[in-house]
Amino acid sequence: MKTNKVLTLALAALVVALVAGCGKKPDEQPAKQAMPEVNDENCKPASIAKIEDKGAQQAFSSLCLRRGGGFKPSEKKEW
């Protein structure tokens, strides 16, 4: 009989803890920094390093690498 009361109290405590955690709002994320325009000035390494968000920094670097003249295949080599 005593074991049933202990189990019941433990189960009740677990339910209360789970329900209490459900009501919390998710942490607000900081405002994301807008990516600058892709141009010669902004694509310099010093300018790219100023972007604090590492994900945005990598995305912007990729855009800088892909800008311009398009794909130009190299000449075919005969070995």
mmCIF file of the N, C-alpha and C atoms, coordinates in Angstrom:
data_MODEL
# 
_entry.id   MODEL 
# 
loop_
_atom_site.group_PDB 
_atom_site.id 
_atom_site.type_symbol 
_atom_site.label_atom_id 
_atom_site.label_alt_id 
_atom_site.label_comp_id 
_atom_site.label_asym_id 
_atom_site.label_entity_id 
_atom_site.label_seq_id 
_atom_site.pdbx_PDB_ins_code 
_atom_site.Cartn_x 
_atom_site.Cartn_y 
_atom_site.Cartn_z 
_atom_site.occupancy 
_atom_site.B_iso_or_equiv 
_atom_site.pdbx_formal_charge 
_atom_site.auth_seq_id 
_atom_site.auth_comp_id 
_atom_site.auth_asym_id 
_atom_site.auth_atom_id 
_atom_site.pdbx_PDB_model_num 
ATOM 1   N N  . MET A 1 1  ? 0.821  -1.190 0.000   1.00 0.00 ? 1  MET A N  1 
ATOM 2   C CA . MET A 1 1  ? 0.000  0.000  0.000   1.00 0.00 ? 1  MET A CA 1 
ATOM 3   C C  . MET A 1 1  ? 0.868  1.257  0.000   1.00 0.00 ? 1  MET A C  1 
ATOM 4   N N  . LYS A 1 2  ? 1.918  1.221  0.797   1.00 0.00 ? 2  LYS A N  1 
ATOM 5   C CA . LYS A 1 2  ? 2.800  2.368  0.889   1.00 0.00 ? 2  LYS A CA 1 
ATOM 6   C C  . LYS A 1 2  ? 3.523  2.592  -0.450  1.00 0.00 ? 2  LYS A C  1 
ATOM 7   N N  . THR A 1 3  ? 3.852  1.511  -1.146  1.00 0.00 ? 3  THR A N  1 
ATOM 8   C CA . THR A 1 3  ? 4.544  1.599  -2.433  1.00 0.00 ? 3  THR A CA 1 
ATOM 9   C C  . THR A 1 3  ? 3.643  2.263  -3.470  1.00 0.00 ? 3  THR A C  1 
ATOM 10  N N  . ASN A 1 4  ? 2.360  1.959  -3.434  1.00 0.00 ? 4  ASN A N  1 
ATOM 11  C CA . ASN A 1 4  ? 1.426  2.573  -4.381  1.00 0.00 ? 4  ASN A CA 1 
ATOM 12  C C  . ASN A 1 4  ? 1.366  4.086  -4.197  1.00 0.00 ? 4  ASN A C  1 
ATOM 13  N N  . LYS A 1 5  ? 1.385  4.552  -2.963  1.00 0.00 ? 5  LYS A N  1 
ATOM 14  C CA . LYS A 1 5  ? 1.341  5.993  -2.699  1.00 0.00 ? 5  LYS A CA 1 
ATOM 15  C C  . LYS A 1 5  ? 2.611  6.672  -3.203  1.00 0.00 ? 5  LYS A C  1 
ATOM 16  N N  . VAL A 1 6  ? 3.753  6.040  -3.002  1.00 0.00 ? 6  VAL A N  1 
ATOM 17  C CA . VAL A 1 6  ? 5.016  6.618  -3.452  1.00 0.00 ? 6  VAL A CA 1 
ATOM 18  C C  . VAL A 1 6  ? 5.042  6.688  -4.977  1.00 0.00 ? 6  VAL A C  1 
ATOM 19  N N  . LEU A 1 7  ? 4.605  5.606  -5.620  1.00 0.00 ? 7  LEU A N  1 
ATOM 20  C CA . LEU A 1 7  ? 4.556  5.591  -7.080  1.00 0.00 ? 7  LEU A CA 1 
ATOM 21  C C  . LEU A 1 7  ? 3.589  6.638  -7.616  1.00 0.00 ? 7  LEU A C  1 
ATOM 22  N N  . THR A 1 8  ? 2.441  6.760  -6.967  1.00 0.00 ? 8  THR A N  1 
ATOM 23  C CA . THR A 1 8  ? 1.441  7.738  -7.383  1.00 0.00 ? 8  THR A CA 1 
ATOM 24  C C  . THR A 1 8  ? 1.981  9.154  -7.232  1.00 0.00 ? 8  THR A C  1 
ATOM 25  N N  . LEU A 1 9  ? 2.663  9.441  -6.130  1.00 0.00 ? 9  LEU A N  1 
ATOM 26  C CA . LEU A 1 9  ? 3.241  10.770 -5.925  1.00 0.00 ? 9  LEU A CA 1 
ATOM 27  C C  . LEU A 1 9  ? 4.339  11.053 -6.948  1.00 0.00 ? 9  LEU A C  1 
ATOM 28  N N  . ALA A 1 10 ? 5.164  10.058 -7.243  1.00 0.00 ? 10 ALA A N  1 
ATOM 29  C CA . ALA A 1 10 ? 6.233  10.239 -8.229  1.00 0.00 ? 10 ALA A CA 1 
ATOM 30  C C  . ALA A 1 10 ? 5.643  10.492 -9.608  1.00 0.00 ? 10 ALA A C  1 
ATOM 31  N N  . LEU A 1 11 ? 4.620  9.744  -9.959  1.00 0.00 ? 11 LEU A N  1 
ATOM 32  C CA . LEU A 1 11 ? 3.962  9.930  -11.254 1.00 0.00 ? 11 LEU A CA 1 
ATOM 33  C C  . LEU A 1 11 ? 3.308  11.301 -11.331 1.00 0.00 ? 11 LEU A C  1 
ATOM 34  N N  . ALA A 1 12 ? 2.674  11.734 -10.256 1.00 0.00 ? 12 ALA A N  1 
ATOM 35  C CA . ALA A 1 12 ? 2.037  13.052 -10.223 1.00 0.00 ? 12 ALA A CA 1 
ATOM 36  C C  . ALA A 1 12 ? 3.083  14.157 -10.364 1.00 0.00 ? 12 ALA A C  1 
ATOM 37  N N  . ALA A 1 13 ? 4.217  13.996 -9.696  1.00 0.00 ? 13 ALA A N  1 
ATOM 38  C CA . ALA A 1 13 ? 5.287  14.993 -9.797  1.00 0.00 ? 13 ALA A CA 1 
ATOM 39  C C  . ALA A 1 13 ? 5.830  15.066 -11.230 1.00 0.00 ? 13 ALA A C  1 
ATOM 40  N N  . LEU A 1 14 ? 5.945  13.913 -11.862 1.00 0.00 ? 14 LEU A N  1 
ATOM 41  C CA . LEU A 1 14 ? 6.424  13.879 -13.243 1.00 0.00 ? 14 LEU A CA 1 
ATOM 42  C C  . LEU A 1 14 ? 5.450  14.589 -14.179 1.00 0.00 ? 14 LEU A C  1 
ATOM 43  N N  . VAL A 1 15 ? 4.167  14.340 -14.013 1.00 0.00 ? 15 VAL A N  1 
ATOM 44  C CA . VAL A 1 15 ? 3.149  14.982 -14.844 1.00 0.00 ? 15 VAL A CA 1 
ATOM 45  C C  . VAL A 1 15 ? 3.165  16.494 -14.635 1.00 0.00 ? 15 VAL A C  1 
ATOM 46  N N  . VAL A 1 16 ? 3.282  16.936 -13.403 1.00 0.00 ? 16 VAL A N  1 
ATOM 47  C CA . VAL A 1 16 ? 3.317  18.372 -13.103 1.00 0.00 ? 16 VAL A CA 1 
ATOM 48  C C  . VAL A 1 16 ? 4.546  19.008 -13.755 1.00 0.00 ? 16 VAL A C  1 
ATOM 49  N N  . ALA A 1 17 ? 5.689  18.327 -13.672 1.00 0.00 ? 17 ALA A N  1 
ATOM 50  C CA . ALA A 1 17 ? 6.908  18.879 -14.266 1.00 0.00 ? 17 ALA A CA 1 
ATOM 51  C C  . ALA A 1 17 ? 6.780  18.981 -15.784 1.00 0.00 ? 17 ALA A C  1 
ATOM 52  N N  . LEU A 1 18 ? 6.199  17.968 -16.405 1.00 0.00 ? 18 LEU A N  1 
ATOM 53  C CA . LEU A 1 18 ? 6.036  18.000 -17.854 1.00 0.00 ? 18 LEU A CA 1 
ATOM 54  C C  . LEU A 1 18 ? 5.060  19.074 -18.306 1.00 0.00 ? 18 LEU A C  1 
ATOM 55  N N  . VAL A 1 19 ? 3.960  19.217 -17.587 1.00 0.00 ? 19 VAL A N  1 
ATOM 56  C CA . VAL A 1 19 ? 2.954  20.219 -17.944 1.00 0.00 ? 19 VAL A CA 1 
ATOM 57  C C  . VAL A 1 19 ? 3.502  21.626 -17.711 1.00 0.00 ? 19 VAL A C  1 
ATOM 58  N N  . ALA A 1 20 ? 4.291  21.816 -16.680 1.00 0.00 ? 20 ALA A N  1 
ATOM 59  C CA . ALA A 1 20 ? 4.849  23.136 -16.389 1.00 0.00 ? 20 ALA A CA 1 
ATOM 60  C C  . ALA A 1 20 ? 5.811  23.560 -17.492 1.00 0.00 ? 20 ALA A C  1 
ATOM 61  N N  . GLY A 1 21 ? 6.542  22.626 -18.066 1.00 0.00 ? 21 GLY A N  1 
ATOM 62  C CA . GLY A 1 21 ? 7.487  22.950 -19.125 1.00 0.00 ? 21 GLY A CA 1 
ATOM 63  C C  . GLY A 1 21 ? 6.813  23.273 -20.441 1.00 0.00 ? 21 GLY A C  1 
ATOM 64  N N  . CYS A 1 22 ? 5.590  22.841 -20.636 1.00 0.00 ? 22 CYS A N  1 
ATOM 65  C CA . CYS A 1 22 ? 4.897  23.054 -21.912 1.00 0.00 ? 22 CYS A CA 1 
ATOM 66  C C  . CYS A 1 22 ? 4.445  24.494 -22.099 1.00 0.00 ? 22 CYS A C  1 
ATOM 67  N N  . GLY A 1 23 ? 4.239  25.225 -21.036 1.00 0.00 ? 23 GLY A N  1 
ATOM 68  C CA . GLY A 1 23 ? 3.693  26.570 -21.136 1.00 0.00 ? 23 GLY A CA 1 
ATOM 69  C C  . GLY A 1 23 ? 4.717  27.628 -21.468 1.00 0.00 ? 23 GLY A C  1 
ATOM 70  N N  . LYS A 1 24 ? 5.985  27.281 -21.504 1.00 0.00 ? 24 LYS A N  1 
ATOM 71  C CA . LYS A 1 24 ? 7.009  28.287 -21.752 1.00 0.00 ? 24 LYS A CA 1 
ATOM 72  C C  . LYS A 1 24 ? 7.060  28.648 -23.229 1.00 0.00 ? 24 LYS A C  1 
ATOM 73  N N  . LYS A 1 25 ? 7.298  29.927 -23.479 1.00 0.00 ? 25 LYS A N  1 
ATOM 74  C CA . LYS A 1 25 ? 7.470  30.383 -24.858 1.00 0.00 ? 25 LYS A CA 1 
ATOM 75  C C  . LYS A 1 25 ? 8.895  30.067 -25.295 1.00 0.00 ? 25 LYS A C  1 
ATOM 76  N N  . PRO A 1 26 ? 9.075  29.753 -26.565 1.00 0.00 ? 26 PRO A N  1 
ATOM 77  C CA . PRO A 1 26 ? 10.445 29.522 -27.030 1.00 0.00 ? 26 PRO A CA 1 
ATOM 78  C C  . PRO A 1 26 ? 11.237 30.819 -26.958 1.00 0.00 ? 26 PRO A C  1 
ATOM 79  N N  . ASP A 1 27 ? 12.518 30.684 -26.726 1.00 0.00 ? 27 ASP A N  1 
ATOM 80  C CA . ASP A 1 27 ? 13.366 31.872 -26.638 1.00 0.00 ? 27 ASP A CA 1 
ATOM 81  C C  . ASP A 1 27 ? 13.327 32.626 -27.954 1.00 0.00 ? 27 ASP A C  1 
ATOM 82  N N  . GLU A 1 28 ? 13.216 33.928 -27.830 1.00 0.00 ? 28 GLU A N  1 
ATOM 83  C CA . GLU A 1 28 ? 13.199 34.740 -29.041 1.00 0.00 ? 28 GLU A CA 1 
ATOM 84  C C  . GLU A 1 28 ? 14.598 34.783 -29.618 1.00 0.00 ? 28 GLU A C  1 
ATOM 85  N N  . GLN A 1 29 ? 14.694 34.572 -30.909 1.00 0.00 ? 29 GLN A N  1 
ATOM 86  C CA . GLN A 1 29 ? 15.986 34.600 -31.563 1.00 0.00 ? 29 GLN A CA 1 
ATOM 87  C C  . GLN A 1 29 ? 16.309 36.037 -31.944 1.00 0.00 ? 29 GLN A C  1 
ATOM 88  N N  . PRO A 1 30 ? 17.594 36.394 -31.881 1.00 0.00 ? 30 PRO A N  1 
ATOM 89  C CA . PRO A 1 30 ? 17.957 37.768 -32.238 1.00 0.00 ? 30 PRO A CA 1 
ATOM 90  C C  . PRO A 1 30 ? 17.675 38.039 -33.705 1.00 0.00 ? 30 PRO A C  1 
ATOM 91  N N  . ALA A 1 31 ? 17.448 39.289 -34.003 1.00 0.00 ? 31 ALA A N  1 
ATOM 92  C CA . ALA A 1 31 ? 17.164 39.674 -35.379 1.00 0.00 ? 31 ALA A CA 1 
ATOM 93  C C  . ALA A 1 31 ? 18.359 39.328 -36.258 1.00 0.00 ? 31 ALA A C  1 
ATOM 94  N N  . LYS A 1 32 ? 18.080 38.740 -37.402 1.00 0.00 ? 32 LYS A N  1 
ATOM 95  C CA . LYS A 1 32 ? 19.165 38.346 -38.294 1.00 0.00 ? 32 LYS A CA 1 
ATOM 96  C C  . LYS A 1 32 ? 19.671 39.568 -39.046 1.00 0.00 ? 32 LYS A C  1 
ATOM 97  N N  . GLN A 1 33 ? 20.979 39.589 -39.228 1.00 0.00 ? 33 GLN A N  1 
ATOM 98  C CA . GLN A 1 33 ? 21.610 40.681 -39.941 1.00 0.00 ? 33 GLN A CA 1 
ATOM 99  C C  . GLN A 1 33 ? 21.340 40.512 -41.430 1.00 0.00 ? 33 GLN A C  1 
ATOM 100 N N  . ALA A 1 34 ? 20.928 41.573 -42.074 1.00 0.00 ? 34 ALA A N  1 
ATOM 101 C CA . ALA A 1 34 ? 20.639 41.511 -43.506 1.00 0.00 ? 34 ALA A CA 1 
ATOM 102 C C  . ALA A 1 34 ? 21.948 41.342 -44.275 1.00 0.00 ? 34 ALA A C  1 
ATOM 103 N N  . MET A 1 35 ? 21.908 40.501 -45.306 1.00 0.00 ? 35 MET A N  1 
ATOM 104 C CA . MET A 1 35 ? 23.107 40.300 -46.117 1.00 0.00 ? 35 MET A CA 1 
ATOM 105 C C  . MET A 1 35 ? 23.316 41.515 -47.007 1.00 0.00 ? 35 MET A C  1 
ATOM 106 N N  . PRO A 1 36 ? 24.561 41.953 -47.126 1.00 0.00 ? 36 PRO A N  1 
ATOM 107 C CA . PRO A 1 36 ? 24.826 43.097 -48.002 1.00 0.00 ? 36 PRO A CA 1 
ATOM 108 C C  . PRO A 1 36 ? 24.697 42.714 -49.473 1.00 0.00 ? 36 PRO A C  1 
ATOM 109 N N  . GLU A 1 37 ? 24.704 43.714 -50.313 1.00 0.00 ? 37 GLU A N  1 
ATOM 110 C CA . GLU A 1 37 ? 24.608 43.486 -51.750 1.00 0.00 ? 37 GLU A CA 1 
ATOM 111 C C  . GLU A 1 37 ? 25.905 42.830 -52.240 1.00 0.00 ? 37 GLU A C  1 
ATOM 112 N N  . VAL A 1 38 ? 25.770 41.919 -53.189 1.00 0.00 ? 38 VAL A N  1 
ATOM 113 C CA . VAL A 1 38 ? 26.943 41.240 -53.742 1.00 0.00 ? 38 VAL A CA 1 
ATOM 114 C C  . VAL A 1 38 ? 27.570 42.145 -54.795 1.00 0.00 ? 38 VAL A C  1 
ATOM 115 N N  . ASN A 1 39 ? 28.725 42.734 -54.445 1.00 0.00 ? 39 ASN A N  1 
ATOM 116 C CA . ASN A 1 39 ? 29.474 43.567 -55.383 1.00 0.00 ? 39 ASN A CA 1 
ATOM 117 C C  . ASN A 1 39 ? 30.962 43.469 -55.047 1.00 0.00 ? 39 ASN A C  1 
ATOM 118 N N  . ASP A 1 40 ? 31.807 44.137 -55.838 1.00 0.00 ? 40 ASP A N  1 
ATOM 119 C CA . ASP A 1 40 ? 33.258 44.032 -55.643 1.00 0.00 ? 40 ASP A CA 1 
ATOM 120 C C  . ASP A 1 40 ? 33.696 44.492 -54.254 1.00 0.00 ? 40 ASP A C  1 
ATOM 121 N N  . GLU A 1 41 ? 33.116 45.562 -53.770 1.00 0.00 ? 41 GLU A N  1 
ATOM 122 C CA . GLU A 1 41 ? 33.508 46.104 -52.463 1.00 0.00 ? 41 GLU A CA 1 
ATOM 123 C C  . GLU A 1 41 ? 33.100 45.176 -51.316 1.00 0.00 ? 41 GLU A C  1 
ATOM 124 N N  . ASN A 1 42 ? 31.871 44.685 -51.356 1.00 0.00 ? 42 ASN A N  1 
ATOM 125 C CA . ASN A 1 42 ? 31.370 43.842 -50.268 1.00 0.00 ? 42 ASN A CA 1 
ATOM 126 C C  . ASN A 1 42 ? 31.948 42.433 -50.298 1.00 0.00 ? 42 ASN A C  1 
ATOM 127 N N  . CYS A 1 43 ? 32.502 41.993 -51.420 1.00 0.00 ? 43 CYS A N  1 
ATOM 128 C CA . CYS A 1 43 ? 33.046 40.636 -51.525 1.00 0.00 ? 43 CYS A CA 1 
ATOM 129 C C  . CYS A 1 43 ? 34.515 40.554 -51.138 1.00 0.00 ? 43 CYS A C  1 
ATOM 130 N N  . LYS A 1 44 ? 35.085 41.644 -50.628 1.00 0.00 ? 44 LYS A N  1 
ATOM 131 C CA . LYS A 1 44 ? 36.459 41.598 -50.129 1.00 0.00 ? 44 LYS A CA 1 
ATOM 132 C C  . LYS A 1 44 ? 36.469 40.830 -48.811 1.00 0.00 ? 44 LYS A C  1 
ATOM 133 N N  . PRO A 1 45 ? 37.545 40.094 -48.526 1.00 0.00 ? 45 PRO A N  1 
ATOM 134 C CA . PRO A 1 45 ? 37.607 39.289 -47.294 1.00 0.00 ? 45 PRO A CA 1 
ATOM 135 C C  . PRO A 1 45 ? 37.349 40.096 -46.016 1.00 0.00 ? 45 PRO A C  1 
ATOM 136 N N  . ALA A 1 46 ? 37.823 41.342 -45.967 1.00 0.00 ? 46 ALA A N  1 
ATOM 137 C CA . ALA A 1 46 ? 37.606 42.162 -44.775 1.00 0.00 ? 46 ALA A CA 1 
ATOM 138 C C  . ALA A 1 46 ? 36.119 42.465 -44.573 1.00 0.00 ? 46 ALA A C  1 
ATOM 139 N N  . SER A 1 47 ? 35.409 42.687 -45.665 1.00 0.00 ? 47 SER A N  1 
ATOM 140 C CA . SER A 1 47 ? 33.973 42.970 -45.575 1.00 0.00 ? 47 SER A CA 1 
ATOM 141 C C  . SER A 1 47 ? 33.192 41.722 -45.187 1.00 0.00 ? 47 SER A C  1 
ATOM 142 N N  . ILE A 1 48 ? 33.592 40.586 -45.730 1.00 0.00 ? 48 ILE A N  1 
ATOM 143 C CA . ILE A 1 48 ? 32.910 39.333 -45.400 1.00 0.00 ? 48 ILE A CA 1 
ATOM 144 C C  . ILE A 1 48 ? 33.126 38.980 -43.932 1.00 0.00 ? 48 ILE A C  1 
ATOM 145 N N  . ALA A 1 49 ? 34.305 39.274 -43.412 1.00 0.00 ? 49 ALA A N  1 
ATOM 146 C CA . ALA A 1 49 ? 34.621 38.959 -42.010 1.00 0.00 ? 49 ALA A CA 1 
ATOM 147 C C  . ALA A 1 49 ? 33.762 39.772 -41.037 1.00 0.00 ? 49 ALA A C  1 
ATOM 148 N N  . LYS A 1 50 ? 33.223 40.897 -41.473 1.00 0.00 ? 50 LYS A N  1 
ATOM 149 C CA . LYS A 1 50 ? 32.389 41.735 -40.599 1.00 0.00 ? 50 LYS A CA 1 
ATOM 150 C C  . LYS A 1 50 ? 31.018 41.131 -40.331 1.00 0.00 ? 50 LYS A C  1 
ATOM 151 N N  . ILE A 1 51 ? 30.593 40.164 -41.143 1.00 0.00 ? 51 ILE A N  1 
ATOM 152 C CA . ILE A 1 51 ? 29.294 39.525 -40.944 1.00 0.00 ? 51 ILE A CA 1 
ATOM 153 C C  . ILE A 1 51 ? 29.416 38.591 -39.749 1.00 0.00 ? 51 ILE A C  1 
ATOM 154 N N  . GLU A 1 52 ? 28.634 38.838 -38.706 1.00 0.00 ? 52 GLU A N  1 
ATOM 155 C CA . GLU A 1 52 ? 28.774 38.111 -37.446 1.00 0.00 ? 52 GLU A CA 1 
ATOM 156 C C  . GLU A 1 52 ? 28.176 36.710 -37.489 1.00 0.00 ? 52 GLU A C  1 
ATOM 157 N N  . ASP A 1 53 ? 27.038 36.557 -38.131 1.00 0.00 ? 53 ASP A N  1 
ATOM 158 C CA . ASP A 1 53 ? 26.378 35.253 -38.212 1.00 0.00 ? 53 ASP A CA 1 
ATOM 159 C C  . ASP A 1 53 ? 27.163 34.371 -39.180 1.00 0.00 ? 53 ASP A C  1 
ATOM 160 N N  . LYS A 1 54 ? 27.720 33.271 -38.665 1.00 0.00 ? 54 LYS A N  1 
ATOM 161 C CA . LYS A 1 54 ? 28.593 32.420 -39.483 1.00 0.00 ? 54 LYS A CA 1 
ATOM 162 C C  . LYS A 1 54 ? 27.847 31.778 -40.648 1.00 0.00 ? 54 LYS A C  1 
ATOM 163 N N  . GLY A 1 55 ? 26.599 31.413 -40.444 1.00 0.00 ? 55 GLY A N  1 
ATOM 164 C CA . GLY A 1 55 ? 25.811 30.836 -41.533 1.00 0.00 ? 55 GLY A CA 1 
ATOM 165 C C  . GLY A 1 55 ? 25.595 31.844 -42.645 1.00 0.00 ? 55 GLY A C  1 
ATOM 166 N N  . ALA A 1 56 ? 25.254 33.064 -42.274 1.00 0.00 ? 56 ALA A N  1 
ATOM 167 C CA . ALA A 1 56 ? 25.047 34.125 -43.264 1.00 0.00 ? 56 ALA A CA 1 
ATOM 168 C C  . ALA A 1 56 ? 26.371 34.477 -43.937 1.00 0.00 ? 56 ALA A C  1 
ATOM 169 N N  . GLN A 1 57 ? 27.463 34.413 -43.167 1.00 0.00 ? 57 GLN A N  1 
ATOM 170 C CA . GLN A 1 57 ? 28.779 34.707 -43.717 1.00 0.00 ? 57 GLN A CA 1 
ATOM 171 C C  . GLN A 1 57 ? 29.157 33.696 -44.804 1.00 0.00 ? 57 GLN A C  1 
ATOM 172 N N  . GLN A 1 58 ? 28.894 32.413 -44.541 1.00 0.00 ? 58 GLN A N  1 
ATOM 173 C CA . GLN A 1 58 ? 29.202 31.375 -45.524 1.00 0.00 ? 58 GLN A CA 1 
ATOM 174 C C  . GLN A 1 58 ? 28.310 31.499 -46.758 1.00 0.00 ? 58 GLN A C  1 
ATOM 175 N N  . ALA A 1 59 ? 27.034 31.789 -46.533 1.00 0.00 ? 59 ALA A N  1 
ATOM 176 C CA . ALA A 1 59 ? 26.113 31.947 -47.660 1.00 0.00 ? 59 ALA A CA 1 
ATOM 177 C C  . ALA A 1 59 ? 26.531 33.125 -48.536 1.00 0.00 ? 59 ALA A C  1 
ATOM 178 N N  . PHE A 1 60 ? 26.928 34.223 -47.899 1.00 0.00 ? 60 PHE A N  1 
ATOM 179 C CA . PHE A 1 60 ? 27.353 35.400 -48.659 1.00 0.00 ? 60 PHE A CA 1 
ATOM 180 C C  . PHE A 1 60 ? 28.648 35.118 -49.418 1.00 0.00 ? 60 PHE A C  1 
ATOM 181 N N  . SER A 1 61 ? 29.578 34.397 -48.809 1.00 0.00 ? 61 SER A N  1 
ATOM 182 C CA . SER A 1 61 ? 30.826 34.035 -49.482 1.00 0.00 ? 61 SER A CA 1 
ATOM 183 C C  . SER A 1 61 ? 30.544 33.198 -50.719 1.00 0.00 ? 61 SER A C  1 
ATOM 184 N N  . SER A 1 62 ? 29.604 32.277 -50.598 1.00 0.00 ? 62 SER A N  1 
ATOM 185 C CA . SER A 1 62 ? 29.239 31.445 -51.742 1.00 0.00 ? 62 SER A CA 1 
ATOM 186 C C  . SER A 1 62 ? 28.660 32.292 -52.869 1.00 0.00 ? 62 SER A C  1 
ATOM 187 N N  . LEU A 1 63 ? 27.831 33.261 -52.510 1.00 0.00 ? 63 LEU A N  1 
ATOM 188 C CA . LEU A 1 63 ? 27.258 34.142 -53.534 1.00 0.00 ? 63 LEU A CA 1 
ATOM 189 C C  . LEU A 1 63 ? 28.347 34.966 -54.220 1.00 0.00 ? 63 LEU A C  1 
ATOM 190 N N  . CYS A 1 64 ? 29.344 35.392 -53.445 1.00 0.00 ? 64 CYS A N  1 
ATOM 191 C CA . CYS A 1 64 ? 30.441 36.161 -54.028 1.00 0.00 ? 64 CYS A CA 1 
ATOM 192 C C  . CYS A 1 64 ? 31.244 35.304 -55.009 1.00 0.00 ? 64 CYS A C  1 
ATOM 193 N N  . LEU A 1 65 ? 31.454 34.050 -54.657 1.00 0.00 ? 65 LEU A N  1 
ATOM 194 C CA . LEU A 1 65 ? 32.222 33.167 -55.532 1.00 0.00 ? 65 LEU A CA 1 
ATOM 195 C C  . LEU A 1 65 ? 31.472 32.844 -56.819 1.00 0.00 ? 65 LEU A C  1 
ATOM 196 N N  . ARG A 1 66 ? 30.162 32.813 -56.756 1.00 0.00 ? 66 ARG A N  1 
ATOM 197 C CA . ARG A 1 66 ? 29.355 32.404 -57.908 1.00 0.00 ? 66 ARG A CA 1 
ATOM 198 C C  . ARG A 1 66 ? 28.936 33.568 -58.804 1.00 0.00 ? 66 ARG A C  1 
ATOM 199 N N  . ARG A 1 67 ? 29.242 34.775 -58.428 1.00 0.00 ? 67 ARG A N  1 
ATOM 200 C CA . ARG A 1 67 ? 28.792 35.920 -59.221 1.00 0.00 ? 67 ARG A CA 1 
ATOM 201 C C  . ARG A 1 67 ? 29.644 36.088 -60.474 1.00 0.00 ? 67 ARG A C  1 
ATOM 202 N N  . GLY A 1 68 ? 29.133 36.853 -61.378 1.00 0.00 ? 68 GLY A N  1 
ATOM 203 C CA . GLY A 1 68 ? 29.925 37.231 -62.531 1.00 0.00 ? 68 GLY A CA 1 
ATOM 204 C C  . GLY A 1 68 ? 29.808 36.280 -63.702 1.00 0.00 ? 68 GLY A C  1 
ATOM 205 N N  . GLY A 1 69 ? 30.774 36.340 -64.565 1.00 0.00 ? 69 GLY A N  1 
ATOM 206 C CA . GLY A 1 69 ? 30.866 35.766 -65.883 1.00 0.00 ? 69 GLY A CA 1 
ATOM 207 C C  . GLY A 1 69 ? 30.300 34.401 -66.183 1.00 0.00 ? 69 GLY A C  1 
ATOM 208 N N  . GLY A 1 70 ? 29.836 33.665 -65.258 1.00 0.00 ? 70 GLY A N  1 
ATOM 209 C CA . GLY A 1 70 ? 29.282 32.358 -65.566 1.00 0.00 ? 70 GLY A CA 1 
ATOM 210 C C  . GLY A 1 70 ? 30.367 31.294 -65.647 1.00 0.00 ? 70 GLY A C  1 
ATOM 211 N N  . PHE A 1 71 ? 29.982 30.144 -66.094 1.00 0.00 ? 71 PHE A N  1 
ATOM 212 C CA . PHE A 1 71 ? 30.885 28.996 -66.150 1.00 0.00 ? 71 PHE A CA 1 
ATOM 213 C C  . PHE A 1 71 ? 31.653 29.002 -67.467 1.00 0.00 ? 71 PHE A C  1 
ATOM 214 N N  . LYS A 1 72 ? 32.965 28.913 -67.383 1.00 0.00 ? 72 LYS A N  1 
ATOM 215 C CA . LYS A 1 72 ? 33.809 28.827 -68.566 1.00 0.00 ? 72 LYS A CA 1 
ATOM 216 C C  . LYS A 1 72 ? 34.659 27.573 -68.438 1.00 0.00 ? 72 LYS A C  1 
ATOM 217 N N  . PRO A 1 73 ? 34.364 26.549 -69.226 1.00 0.00 ? 73 PRO A N  1 
ATOM 218 C CA . PRO A 1 73 ? 35.152 25.324 -69.118 1.00 0.00 ? 73 PRO A CA 1 
ATOM 219 C C  . PRO A 1 73 ? 36.581 25.544 -69.634 1.00 0.00 ? 73 PRO A C  1 
ATOM 220 N N  . SER A 1 74 ? 37.517 24.818 -69.058 1.00 0.00 ? 74 SER A N  1 
ATOM 221 C CA . SER A 1 74 ? 38.899 24.931 -69.508 1.00 0.00 ? 74 SER A CA 1 
ATOM 222 C C  . SER A 1 74 ? 39.075 24.173 -70.819 1.00 0.00 ? 74 SER A C  1 
ATOM 223 N N  . GLU A 1 75 ? 40.168 24.472 -71.500 1.00 0.00 ? 75 GLU A N  1 
ATOM 224 C CA . GLU A 1 75 ? 40.453 23.820 -72.768 1.00 0.00 ? 75 GLU A CA 1 
ATOM 225 C C  . GLU A 1 75 ? 40.700 22.335 -72.557 1.00 0.00 ? 75 GLU A C  1 
ATOM 226 N N  . LYS A 1 76 ? 40.282 21.548 -73.509 1.00 0.00 ? 76 LYS A N  1 
ATOM 227 C CA . LYS A 1 76 ? 40.457 20.101 -73.412 1.00 0.00 ? 76 LYS A CA 1 
ATOM 228 C C  . LYS A 1 76 ? 41.935 19.776 -73.642 1.00 0.00 ? 76 LYS A C  1 
ATOM 229 N N  . LYS A 1 77 ? 42.471 18.922 -72.779 1.00 0.00 ? 77 LYS A N  1 
ATOM 230 C CA . LYS A 1 77 ? 43.879 18.520 -72.878 1.00 0.00 ? 77 LYS A CA 1 
ATOM 231 C C  . LYS A 1 77 ? 43.973 17.134 -73.502 1.00 0.00 ? 77 LYS A C  1 
ATOM 232 N N  . GLU A 1 78 ? 44.905 16.973 -74.372 1.00 0.00 ? 78 GLU A N  1 
ATOM 233 C CA . GLU A 1 78 ? 45.195 15.662 -74.950 1.00 0.00 ? 78 GLU A CA 1 
ATOM 234 C C  . GLU A 1 78 ? 46.471 15.147 -74.322 1.00 0.00 ? 78 GLU A C  1 
ATOM 235 N N  . TRP A 1 79 ? 46.382 14.135 -73.539 1.00 0.00 ? 79 TRP A N  1 
ATOM 236 C CA . TRP A 1 79 ? 47.556 13.622 -72.827 1.00 0.00 ? 79 TRP A CA 1 
ATOM 237 C C  . TRP A 1 79 ? 48.192 12.540 -73.602 1.00 0.00 ? 79 TRP A C  1 
# 
